Amino acid sequence: MTTGMLLLTTALMLLGTVICRFLPFLLGGRLGSPAWRQVFVELFPPAVMAVLIVYLGGGSVDAARPVQLAQAAGALTTVAAHLLFRSLLVSVGSGTLVCMGVQAFWPG
């Protein structure tokens, strides 16, 4: 990865993080309505997971086979845990644990 690509990726991740963190404050009173709050609560966790899965998918093309397998297993676990538990912490945490476990214990 070139320095320019690394800086661009960092800037985009920073922008995405800042938008997500400050969005409730920027919208202010508009999120006071239960309908808007419900939309935000329902859409935010899947959006975070979509970003993680796209990031894993884009980076795994040139990675070694064990890394690709670990990332795929982590992404599938994340999606499955979200569908079962509907909890961002459980979904991302379990996917991360599976990804790290596969990489740690894969032979070779």
C-alpha positions as CSV (number, residue, x, y, z in Angstrom):
1,M,0.0,0.0,0.0
2,T,1.4,3.4,-1.0
3,T,1.7,6.3,1.4
4,G,-0.9,8.2,-0.5
5,M,-3.4,5.4,-0.4
6,L,-2.7,4.9,3.4
7,L,-3.3,8.7,4.0
8,L,-6.5,8.6,1.9
9,T,-7.8,5.5,3.7
10,T,-7.0,7.2,7.1
11,A,-8.7,10.4,6.1
12,L,-11.9,8.6,4.9
13,M,-12.0,6.5,8.1
14,L,-11.6,9.6,10.2
15,L,-14.4,11.4,8.2
16,G,-16.7,8.3,8.6
17,T,-16.0,8.1,12.4
18,V,-16.5,11.8,12.9
19,I,-19.8,11.8,11.0
20,C,-21.1,8.8,12.9
21,R,-20.1,10.2,16.3
22,F,-21.4,13.7,15.8
23,L,-24.5,12.9,13.8
24,P,-26.8,12.7,16.8
25,F,-25.6,16.0,18.0
26,L,-25.8,17.7,14.6
27,L,-29.4,16.5,14.2
28,G,-30.2,17.8,17.6
29,G,-33.9,18.0,18.4
30,R,-34.8,16.1,15.2
31,L,-33.8,12.9,16.9
32,G,-36.1,13.8,19.7
33,S,-39.0,12.2,17.8
34,P,-39.3,8.5,18.6
35,A,-39.6,7.6,14.9
36,W,-36.3,9.2,13.9
37,R,-34.6,7.7,16.9
38,Q,-35.9,4.3,16.0
39,V,-34.6,4.7,12.4
40,F,-31.1,5.7,13.7
41,V,-31.1,2.7,16.2
42,E,-32.1,0.2,13.5
43,L,-29.7,1.4,10.7
44,F,-26.5,2.3,12.6
45,P,-25.3,-1.2,13.6
46,P,-25.8,-2.8,10.1
47,A,-24.1,0.2,8.6
48,V,-21.1,-0.2,10.9
49,M,-20.9,-3.9,10.0
50,A,-21.2,-3.2,6.3
51,V,-18.2,-0.9,6.5
52,L,-16.2,-3.6,8.4
53,I,-17.1,-6.3,5.9
54,V,-16.2,-4.1,2.9
55,Y,-12.9,-3.3,4.5
56,L,-12.2,-7.0,5.1
57,G,-13.2,-7.9,1.6
58,G,-11.1,-5.3,0.0
59,G,-8.0,-6.1,2.0
60,S,-8.2,-9.9,1.6
61,V,-7.6,-10.0,-2.2
62,D,-3.8,-10.0,-1.9
63,A,-3.6,-11.6,1.6
64,A,-2.4,-15.1,2.2
65,R,-5.0,-18.0,2.2
66,P,-5.1,-18.3,6.1
67,V,-5.8,-14.6,6.4
68,Q,-8.5,-14.7,3.8
69,L,-10.1,-17.7,5.6
70,A,-9.9,-15.9,8.9
71,Q,-11.5,-12.7,7.5
72,A,-14.3,-14.6,5.8
73,A,-15.0,-16.6,9.0
74,G,-15.0,-13.4,11.0
75,A,-17.3,-11.6,8.6
76,L,-19.8,-14.5,8.5
77,T,-19.7,-14.8,12.3
78,T,-20.4,-11.0,12.5
79,V,-23.4,-11.2,10.2
80,A,-24.8,-14.4,11.9
81,A,-24.4,-13.0,15.4
82,H,-26.1,-9.8,14.4
83,L,-29.0,-11.7,12.9
84,L,-29.3,-13.8,16.1
85,F,-28.7,-11.2,18.8
86,R,-29.2,-7.7,17.2
87,S,-26.3,-6.4,19.3
88,L,-23.5,-4.4,17.8
89,L,-21.1,-5.3,20.6
90,V,-21.8,-9.1,20.4
91,S,-21.7,-9.1,16.6
92,V,-18.4,-7.2,16.2
93,G,-16.9,-8.9,19.2
94,S,-17.7,-12.4,18.1
95,G,-16.5,-11.8,14.6
96,T,-13.2,-10.3,15.8
97,L,-12.7,-13.3,18.2
98,V,-13.3,-15.8,15.4
99,C,-11.0,-13.9,13.0
100,M,-8.2,-13.8,15.5
101,G,-8.8,-17.4,16.6
102,V,-8.6,-18.7,13.0
103,Q,-5.4,-16.7,12.4
104,A,-3.8,-17.8,15.7
105,F,-4.6,-21.5,15.3
106,W,-4.4,-22.1,11.5
107,P,-1.5,-24.5,10.8
108,G,1.3,-23.0,8.8
